Amino acid sequence: MERQRYDVVIVGGGAAGLSGALALARARRSVLVIDAGEPRNAPASHVHNYLGRESTPPGELLAIGRNEAAGYGAEIVSGRVASAERLPGAEDAGFRVVTEDGRSVEARRLLVTTGLVDELPPVPGLAERWGREVLHCPYCHGHEVADRPIGVLATGPLAVHQALMWRQWSDDVTLFLHTGPEPSAEEYEELAARDVAVVDGEVAGLEIADDRFTGVRLTSGRVVPREALVVQARFTARSAVLESLGLTPVAQEMAGTVVGTYIPSDPTGATEVPGVWAAGNVTRLTEQVVGAAAAGLMAAGALNGDLITEDTRLAVAARRA
Ligand SMILES: Cc1cc2nc3c(=O)[nH]c(=O)nc-3n(C[C@H](O)[C@H](O)[C@H](O)COP(=O)(O)OP(=O)(O)OC[C@H]3O[C@@H](n4cnc5c(N)ncnc54)[C@H](O)[C@@H]3O)c2cc1C
């Protein structure tokens, strides 16, 4: 780290963080990005639905972003932030950020873009195939498995909705009831009308051949051939740094069921702690890469505006003195 104090320290260097860094560096702010280097989509081979860069490998997209932000003077370092705290004293005292390896730096404002963790259902083998053939997001992967045999693993009430959704990409969709609730009569009718097969019984694991997922194995021993398996991951905000500042994650509900946690923020990303902004998946669980980048830009604009207000207040006080 080249300085002891920055206008803004950004915790997390994914799409949200780097986009914020680019805008703030272009606004002539001193910016430090501290990034642990584990973006959520790292297991995926390509980023889809990112206009202008469709189908770019995730690492390549971030490398482009790092170069762009660094080109305007943003500093980007590897590291994991352990905690942050407000410095004692005046309202404009700022914050201290401490990394896990004991480095410490000060910032006038913080932008936290630490993303979320996908917690997978406890079925053996899912983690190894995550982002390859074990999927959650039809907009990220649907086109790549179009017309293939797709399974949907039910672990909650959203599974029927998922099965009907993935039916848009393939006419060979099987819903595995596994530990999910029994569909209602109306849902069974919808599934039948869209030719979605329903398989009762718990799933024991995945069949793999030549490093490819080939089917779903039930506890009965029956194997149903499939080429992709859709799961409902739990989206847990990586909120430790924001929690260290006094913020509390809240449950995100979808169709009456809890699908994860997030740190609340206003439309600009401002959190309940003055001077602390959040952007990307840590505060909006459904945000895609282009949305996370847009949120980083939005937060950067609001944050720079806040700094301009403070700069002006300090200048007026100095002029009067
Ligand atoms: C398998 C998979 C495939 C996907 N495919 C697509 C796709 O094709 N298109 C699409 O638009 N979206 C896709 N997504 C969603 C996409 O991953 C997210 O929208 C995006 O990553 C959100 O960006 P972010 O900046 O909020 O978080 P992330 O990209 O997760 O970045 C957060 C960064 O913060 C770092 N970090 C976390 N904690 C700390 C800490 N304490 N200190 C320092 N750094 C920290 C992390 O290491 C990481 O580098 C996919 C998701 C998954 C799981």
PDBQT file of the ligand as one rigid body, heavy atoms in Angstrom, charges set to zero:
ROOT
HETATM    1  C1  LIG A 401     -21.243 -20.629 -11.105  1.00  0.00    +0.000 C 
HETATM    2  C2  LIG A 401     -21.693 -19.221 -11.349  1.00  0.00    +0.000 A 
HETATM    3  C3  LIG A 401     -21.768 -18.720 -12.631  1.00  0.00    +0.000 A 
HETATM    4  C4  LIG A 401     -22.193 -17.435 -12.862  1.00  0.00    +0.000 A 
HETATM    5  N1  LIG A 401     -22.268 -16.984 -14.139  1.00  0.00    +0.000 NA
HETATM    6  C5  LIG A 401     -22.673 -15.718 -14.385  1.00  0.00    +0.000 A 
HETATM    7  C6  LIG A 401     -22.792 -15.242 -15.726  1.00  0.00    +0.000 A 
HETATM    8  O1  LIG A 401     -22.540 -15.975 -16.692  1.00  0.00    +0.000 OA
HETATM    9  N2  LIG A 401     -23.210 -13.960 -15.905  1.00  0.00    +0.000 N 
HETATM   10  C7  LIG A 401     -23.507 -13.129 -14.869  1.00  0.00    +0.000 A 
HETATM   11  O2  LIG A 401     -23.844 -11.976 -15.097  1.00  0.00    +0.000 OA
HETATM   12  N3  LIG A 401     -23.419 -13.570 -13.587  1.00  0.00    +0.000 NA
HETATM   13  C8  LIG A 401     -22.990 -14.822 -13.320  1.00  0.00    +0.000 A 
HETATM   14  N4  LIG A 401     -22.894 -15.266 -12.027  1.00  0.00    +0.000 N 
HETATM   15  C9  LIG A 401     -23.166 -14.317 -10.926  1.00  0.00    +0.000 C 
HETATM   16  C10 LIG A 401     -21.869 -13.489 -10.647  1.00  0.00    +0.000 C 
HETATM   17  O3  LIG A 401     -20.902 -14.348 -10.102  1.00  0.00    +0.000 OA
HETATM   18  C11 LIG A 401     -22.150 -12.339  -9.682  1.00  0.00    +0.000 C 
HETATM   19  O4  LIG A 401     -23.191 -11.537 -10.224  1.00  0.00    +0.000 OA
HETATM   20  C12 LIG A 401     -20.925 -11.438  -9.484  1.00  0.00    +0.000 C 
HETATM   21  O5  LIG A 401     -19.798 -12.215  -9.162  1.00  0.00    +0.000 OA
HETATM   22  C13 LIG A 401     -21.194 -10.406  -8.395  1.00  0.00    +0.000 C 
HETATM   23  O6  LIG A 401     -20.097  -9.524  -8.334  1.00  0.00    +0.000 OA
HETATM   24  P1  LIG A 401     -19.601  -8.936  -6.928  1.00  0.00    +0.000 P 
HETATM   25  O7  LIG A 401     -18.531  -7.937  -7.292  1.00  0.00    +0.000 OA
HETATM   26  O8  LIG A 401     -20.731  -8.484  -6.109  1.00  0.00    +0.000 OA
HETATM   27  O9  LIG A 401     -18.961 -10.178  -6.122  1.00  0.00    +0.000 OA
HETATM   28  P2  LIG A 401     -17.747 -11.184  -6.519  1.00  0.00    +0.000 P 
HETATM   29  O10 LIG A 401     -17.578 -11.274  -7.990  1.00  0.00    +0.000 OA
HETATM   30  O11 LIG A 401     -17.996 -12.427  -5.778  1.00  0.00    +0.000 OA
HETATM   31  O12 LIG A 401     -16.479 -10.426  -5.937  1.00  0.00    +0.000 OA
HETATM   32  C14 LIG A 401     -16.270 -10.279  -4.555  1.00  0.00    +0.000 C 
HETATM   33  C15 LIG A 401     -14.766 -10.166  -4.336  1.00  0.00    +0.000 C 
HETATM   34  O13 LIG A 401     -14.536  -9.767  -2.973  1.00  0.00    +0.000 OA
HETATM   35  C16 LIG A 401     -13.514 -10.570  -2.439  1.00  0.00    +0.000 C 
HETATM   36  N5  LIG A 401     -13.638 -10.600  -0.979  1.00  0.00    +0.000 N 
HETATM   37  C17 LIG A 401     -14.609 -11.220  -0.244  1.00  0.00    +0.000 A 
HETATM   38  N6  LIG A 401     -14.395 -11.005   1.079  1.00  0.00    +0.000 NA
HETATM   39  C18 LIG A 401     -13.257 -10.240   1.145  1.00  0.00    +0.000 A 
HETATM   40  C19 LIG A 401     -12.521  -9.702   2.224  1.00  0.00    +0.000 A 
HETATM   41  N7  LIG A 401     -12.896  -9.880   3.513  1.00  0.00    +0.000 N 
HETATM   42  N8  LIG A 401     -11.412  -8.972   1.955  1.00  0.00    +0.000 NA
HETATM   43  C20 LIG A 401     -11.024  -8.756   0.659  1.00  0.00    +0.000 A 
HETATM   44  N9  LIG A 401     -11.693  -9.252  -0.406  1.00  0.00    +0.000 NA
HETATM   45  C21 LIG A 401     -12.794  -9.980  -0.155  1.00  0.00    +0.000 A 
HETATM   46  C22 LIG A 401     -13.718 -11.932  -3.091  1.00  0.00    +0.000 C 
HETATM   47  O14 LIG A 401     -12.550 -12.732  -2.980  1.00  0.00    +0.000 OA
HETATM   48  C23 LIG A 401     -14.046 -11.507  -4.531  1.00  0.00    +0.000 C 
HETATM   49  O15 LIG A 401     -12.880 -11.336  -5.306  1.00  0.00    +0.000 OA
HETATM   50  C24 LIG A 401     -22.519 -16.583 -11.764  1.00  0.00    +0.000 A 
HETATM   51  C25 LIG A 401     -22.463 -17.094 -10.469  1.00  0.00    +0.000 A 
HETATM   52  C26 LIG A 401     -22.057 -18.391 -10.249  1.00  0.00    +0.000 A 
HETATM   53  C27 LIG A 401     -22.025 -18.933  -8.853  1.00  0.00    +0.000 C 
ENDROOT
TORSDOF 0
